[in-house]
């Protein structure tokens, strides 16, 4: 499995390709997810506060995969399954493009070429997304197991995005776990905090 940045979500038509800049490639969040796994996955003593100094640069790809695989031994199979689904979707899109009665021949040709052109791009995005959500699910289980009450981080949009994803994964656990995200200022710096609300 190779991870690499692909780019935002492509919108493919008979007139060209545009990109939805609001749908960023999950690759950009993978280092944060892996670092959170590294920071949180250990034994805890009740009432003790733990600090982790994050790296100034993203983790390398091998380390990211190693950290996420440690908590999800089925990761490679999940990636293969997702890749098959994307390839099946692309095959269906090509079939529909070939049999499209609305488009003229030239438009059909453009649409087919655009779908083919972005095949590897879309597969890369789907691999990144699968690895990302595997890491997020692992983080939810680590939080549950360690009874972690709060996680603090600098208020960078990427941390906020990852915290929102963790919230979604916590709610899917059995039993579901609620949480809050709060942005606050301390000593002139903005921070984000994820509070986990375990039921008493």
KEKE-3310 file (N, C-alpha, C; in steps of 0.2 Angstrom, whole numbers, plus 5000, padded with zeros to 4 digits):
npx = (5004:5003:5004:4999:4998:4983:4973:4959:4942:4937:4926:4918:4914:4906:4911:4923:4935:4932:4936:4931:4935:4931:4931:4943:4958:4960:4972:4980:4977:4982:4995:4992:4982:4989:4999:4992:4987:4999:5002:4991:4990:4992:4995:4985:4985:4973:4966:4978:4987:4993:5006:5010:5023:5021:5027:5037:5036:5027:5024:5033:5027:5028:5029:5017:5008:5012:5008:4994:4991:4995:4984:4974:4973:4967:4968:4974:4966:4954:4957:4960:4947:4940:4946:4942:4928:4928:4934:4924:4914:4919:4919:4906:4902:4909:4902:4889:4893:4897:4884:4876:4863:4860:4872:4882:4894:4907:4906:4904:4916:4925:4920:4922:4936:4940:4935:4943:4956:4956:4956:4967:4969:4957:4957:4968:4963:4953:4960:4967:4957:4951:4961:4962:4950:4951:4961:4954:4944:4951:4957:4945:4942:4953:4952:4940:4944:4955:4948:4949:4947:4948:4956:4968:4973:4983:4974:4972:4966:4966:4968:4956:4947:4950:4947:4933:4930:4933:4923:4912:4915:4915:4902:4897:4901:4898:4893:4886:4897:4896:4902:4911:4916:4927:4933:4945:4954:4970:4983:4985:4985:4975:4966:4960:4949:4944:4931:4927:4912:4909:4897:4890)
npy = (4994:5011:5027:5043:5061:5066:5076:5088:5084:5078:5084:5077:5080:5081:5092:5095:5095:5099:5105:5101:5112:5112:5099:5091:5081:5067:5064:5074:5075:5064:5063:5069:5061:5049:5054:5057:5045:5039:5047:5045:5031:5022:5016:5022:5032:5036:5053:5059:5070:5071:5075:5078:5082:5088:5084:5095:5093:5084:5066:5052:5042:5028:5027:5032:5023:5012:5015:5016:5003:4995:4996:4992:4978:4973:4983:4983:4974:4981:4992:4986:4981:4993:4999:4991:4993:5007:5005:4998:5007:5016:5009:5007:5021:5023:5014:5020:5032:5028:5023:5034:5044:5057:5065:5072:5064:5069:5075:5064:5057:5065:5065:5051:5051:5059:5053:5041:5047:5052:5041:5034:5045:5046:5033:5034:5044:5037:5027:5035:5040:5029:5024:5035:5035:5023:5025:5035:5028:5019:5029:5032:5021:5019:5031:5027:5015:5020:5029:5043:5059:5073:5081:5091:5103:5114:5127:5124:5122:5109:5101:5103:5098:5084:5082:5083:5073:5062:5064:5060:5046:5042:5043:5032:5021:5007:5006:5022:5037:5053:5070:5086:5100:5113:5129:5140:5154:5155:5163:5171:5163:5153:5138:5121:5110:5094:5087:5073:5064:5054:5042:5041)
npz = (5000:4996:5001:4996:4993:4985:4981:4981:4980:4965:4952:4939:4922:4906:4901:4906:4921:4937:4954:4970:4982:4996:5000:5005:5002:5013:5016:5021:5034:5040:5047:5059:5064:5066:5075:5086:5090:5094:5104:5113:5115:5128:5145:5158:5173:5185:5186:5183:5173:5156:5145:5128:5116:5101:5085:5074:5061:5048:5051:5044:5030:5032:5045:5049:5043:5051:5064:5063:5058:5069:5077:5070:5063:5051:5041:5028:5021:5022:5014:5002:4999:4998:4987:4977:4977:4973:4960:4954:4954:4945:4933:4931:4929:4917:4909:4909:4903:4890:4885:4885:4880:4878:4877:4864:4852:4854:4866:4874:4872:4878:4892:4895:4893:4904:4915:4915:4915:4929:4936:4944:4953:4960:4966:4974:4983:4989:4996:5005:5012:5018:5026:5035:5042:5048:5057:5065:5070:5078:5087:5094:5101:5109:5117:5123:5130:5138:5146:5144:5147:5142:5128:5123:5111:5099:5091:5077:5060:5055:5067:5073:5063:5064:5077:5076:5068:5077:5086:5079:5078:5091:5095:5088:5094:5105:5122:5115:5115:5121:5116:5117:5108:5111:5108:5114:5122:5128:5137:5126:5115:5104:5108:5105:5112:5116:5124:5133:5137:5148:5153:5169)
capx = (5000:5007:5000:5002:4993:4980:4970:4952:4937:4936:4919:4919:4908:4908:4914:4930:4935:4933:4938:4928:4940:4929:4932:4950:4960:4961:4979:4983:4976:4985:5000:4989:4979:4995:5003:4987:4987:5006:5002:4986:4989:4997:4991:4983:4983:4967:4968:4985:4987:4998:5007:5014:5025:5020:5033:5036:5035:5023:5027:5034:5022:5029:5027:5009:5005:5014:5004:4987:4990:4995:4977:4969:4977:4963:4968:4976:4960:4949:4960:4958:4939:4938:4948:4937:4922:4929:4935:4917:4910:4922:4917:4899:4902:4911:4897:4884:4895:4896:4877:4873:4859:4860:4878:4885:4899:4912:4905:4905:4923:4928:4918:4926:4943:4940:4934:4949:4961:4956:4955:4972:4968:4951:4959:4972:4959:4949:4964:4969:4951:4950:4967:4961:4944:4953:4964:4949:4940:4956:4957:4939:4943:4959:4949:4935:4948:4958:4943:4952:4942:4949:4962:4969:4978:4983:4968:4974:4960:4967:4966:4948:4944:4951:4942:4926:4929:4933:4917:4908:4917:4913:4895:4896:4903:4893:4887:4889:4900:4895:4908:4910:4922:4927:4939:4946:4960:4974:4989:4985:4985:4969:4967:4954:4948:4939:4929:4923:4907:4907:4891:4892)
capy = (5000:5017:5033:5049:5066:5066:5082:5089:5080:5080:5084:5076:5081:5081:5099:5096:5093:5104:5102:5104:5113:5110:5092:5090:5074:5065:5063:5080:5074:5057:5063:5071:5055:5045:5057:5057:5037:5038:5051:5043:5024:5020:5015:5029:5033:5041:5059:5062:5074:5069:5080:5076:5087:5086:5085:5101:5091:5078:5060:5049:5038:5022:5028:5033:5016:5007:5017:5014:4996:4992:4996:4989:4973:4972:4989:4982:4971:4986:4996:4982:4981:5000:5000:4987:4997:5013:5003:4996:5013:5019:5005:5009:5027:5022:5011:5025:5037:5025:5022:5041:5046:5065:5069:5070:5059:5072:5076:5057:5055:5070:5062:5045:5052:5063:5047:5037:5052:5053:5034:5034:5050:5044:5027:5037:5048:5032:5024:5039:5041:5022:5024:5040:5033:5017:5029:5039:5023:5017:5034:5032:5015:5021:5035:5023:5011:5024:5034:5049:5065:5078:5081:5098:5104:5121:5128:5123:5119:5102:5098:5104:5093:5078:5081:5082:5066:5058:5065:5055:5039:5041:5042:5025:5015:5004:5011:5028:5042:5060:5074:5093:5103:5120:5133:5145:5157:5155:5166:5174:5158:5149:5131:5118:5105:5089:5085:5067:5064:5047:5042:5039)
capz = (5000:4996:5003:4994:4992:4978:4980:4983:4977:4958:4949:4932:4917:4898:4899:4910:4928:4942:4960:4976:4987:5002:5001:5005:5003:5020:5017:5024:5041:5042:5052:5065:5067:5069:5081:5092:5092:5097:5111:5118:5116:5133:5151:5162:5180:5186:5189:5180:5166:5152:5139:5122:5112:5094:5080:5070:5054:5048:5052:5037:5028:5035:5053:5049:5042:5056:5070:5061:5057:5075:5080:5065:5059:5045:5037:5021:5018:5021:5009:4996:4998:4996:4980:4973:4977:4968:4953:4952:4953:4939:4928:4930:4926:4910:4905:4908:4898:4883:4883:4886:4874:4879:4875:4857:4852:4856:4874:4877:4872:4884:4898:4896:4895:4910:4920:4914:4918:4936:4939:4950:4958:4964:4970:4980:4988:4993:5000:5011:5017:5022:5032:5040:5046:5052:5063:5069:5074:5083:5092:5098:5105:5113:5122:5127:5134:5143:5150:5143:5148:5138:5124:5121:5105:5097:5087:5070:5057:5054:5073:5074:5059:5067:5083:5074:5066:5083:5089:5075:5079:5098:5095:5084:5099:5109:5121:5112:5120:5119:5117:5116:5106:5113:5106:5120:5122:5135:5136:5119:5110:5103:5108:5105:5117:5115:5131:5132:5142:5149:5157:5176)
cpx = (5004:5002:5003:4996:4990:4977:4963:4948:4936:4928:4920:4913:4911:4911:4921:4929:4936:4934:4934:4933:4938:4930:4939:4952:4962:4968:4982:4982:4979:4990:4997:4986:4984:4998:4998:4987:4994:5005:4997:4986:4994:4992:4990:4982:4978:4969:4974:4984:4993:4999:5012:5016:5025:5026:5031:5035:5031:5027:5028:5029:5022:5027:5020:5006:5006:5009:4997:4986:4991:4988:4972:4972:4973:4964:4970:4970:4955:4951:4958:4951:4937:4940:4944:4931:4923:4930:4928:4913:4912:4920:4910:4898:4904:4906:4891:4886:4895:4889:4873:4870:4859:4866:4879:4891:4906:4912:4906:4912:4926:4926:4922:4933:4944:4940:4941:4955:4962:4955:4960:4971:4962:4953:4963:4968:4955:4953:4966:4963:4950:4955:4965:4955:4946:4957:4960:4946:4945:4956:4951:4939:4948:4956:4944:4939:4952:4954:4946:4946:4942:4956:4962:4974:4978:4977:4971:4968:4960:4966:4959:4945:4944:4947:4935:4925:4929:4926:4912:4909:4915:4906:4893:4898:4897:4895:4890:4892:4899:4901:4906:4917:4922:4934:4939:4953:4964:4981:4990:4985:4978:4971:4960:4954:4942:4937:4925:4918:4905:4901:4893:4888)
cpy = (5006:5023:5039:5054:5066:5073:5083:5085:5082:5079:5083:5077:5080:5087:5100:5093:5099:5101:5105:5105:5112:5103:5090:5083:5073:5064:5068:5080:5068:5058:5065:5065:5051:5047:5056:5049:5036:5042:5048:5035:5021:5019:5022:5027:5038:5047:5063:5065:5072:5074:5077:5081:5085:5088:5091:5099:5085:5071:5057:5044:5031:5022:5028:5027:5011:5009:5015:5007:4993:4991:4993:4984:4971:4978:4987:4979:4977:4991:4993:4982:4988:5001:4997:4991:5003:5011:5001:5002:5016:5015:5006:5016:5027:5019:5016:5030:5034:5024:5029:5043:5054:5068:5067:5066:5062:5073:5069:5055:5059:5067:5056:5046:5055:5057:5043:5041:5052:5046:5034:5039:5048:5038:5030:5040:5043:5029:5028:5040:5035:5022:5029:5038:5027:5020:5032:5034:5020:5022:5034:5026:5016:5026:5032:5019:5014:5029:5041:5055:5070:5078:5088:5099:5112:5121:5129:5120:5112:5098:5098:5099:5086:5077:5080:5075:5061:5058:5060:5048:5037:5039:5035:5019:5013:5003:5018:5033:5049:5064:5081:5095:5110:5123:5139:5148:5157:5158:5169:5169:5154:5142:5128:5112:5100:5086:5078:5066:5057:5047:5038:5033)
cpz = (5000:4997:5000:4993:4985:4977:4982:4978:4970:4956:4942:4928:4910:4896:4902:4917:4932:4949:4966:4982:4995:5004:5000:5005:5010:5021:5021:5032:5044:5048:5059:5068:5070:5075:5087:5094:5096:5104:5116:5120:5121:5139:5154:5169:5181:5189:5186:5174:5162:5146:5134:5118:5105:5090:5076:5063:5054:5048:5045:5036:5031:5042:5053:5049:5048:5062:5069:5061:5064:5079:5076:5060:5052:5040:5030:5018:5017:5015:5002:4994:4995:4989:4975:4972:4972:4961:4950:4950:4946:4933:4926:4927:4919:4906:4904:4903:4891:4881:4884:4880:4873:4876:4868:4858:4855:4864:4877:4878:4878:4890:4900:4897:4902:4916:4920:4917:4925:4940:4945:4955:4963:4969:4976:4985:4992:4998:5006:5015:5021:5028:5037:5044:5050:5058:5067:5073:5080:5089:5097:5103:5111:5119:5126:5132:5140:5147:5149:5143:5144:5134:5122:5115:5103:5092:5080:5066:5056:5061:5074:5069:5061:5073:5081:5071:5072:5086:5086:5077:5086:5098:5092:5089:5103:5117:5118:5117:5117:5120:5115:5113:5108:5111:5112:5119:5129:5133:5129:5114:5110:5104:5107:5110:5116:5122:5130:5138:5143:5154:5164:5177)
residu = (UNK:UNK:UNK:UNK:UNK:UNK:UNK:UNK:UNK:UNK:UNK:UNK:UNK:UNK:UNK:UNK:UNK:UNK:UNK:UNK:UNK:UNK:UNK:UNK:UNK:UNK:UNK:UNK:UNK:UNK:UNK:UNK:UNK:UNK:UNK:UNK:UNK:UNK:UNK:UNK:UNK:UNK:UNK:UNK:UNK:UNK:UNK:UNK:UNK:UNK:UNK:UNK:UNK:UNK:UNK:UNK:UNK:UNK:UNK:UNK:UNK:UNK:UNK:UNK:UNK:UNK:UNK:UNK:UNK:UNK:UNK:UNK:UNK:UNK:UNK:UNK:UNK:UNK:UNK:UNK:UNK:UNK:UNK:UNK:UNK:UNK:UNK:UNK:UNK:UNK:UNK:UNK:UNK:UNK:UNK:UNK:UNK:UNK:UNK:UNK:UNK:UNK:UNK:UNK:UNK:UNK:UNK:UNK:UNK:UNK:UNK:UNK:UNK:UNK:UNK:UNK:UNK:UNK:UNK:UNK:UNK:UNK:UNK:UNK:UNK:UNK:UNK:UNK:UNK:UNK:UNK:UNK:UNK:UNK:UNK:UNK:UNK:UNK:UNK:UNK:UNK:UNK:UNK:UNK:UNK:UNK:UNK:UNK:UNK:UNK:UNK:UNK:UNK:UNK:UNK:UNK:UNK:UNK:UNK:UNK:UNK:UNK:UNK:UNK:UNK:UNK:UNK:UNK:UNK:UNK:UNK:UNK:UNK:UNK:UNK:UNK:UNK:UNK:UNK:UNK:UNK:UNK:UNK:UNK:UNK:UNK:UNK:UNK:UNK:UNK:UNK:UNK:UNK:UNK:UNK:UNK:UNK:UNK:UNK:UNK)
# end
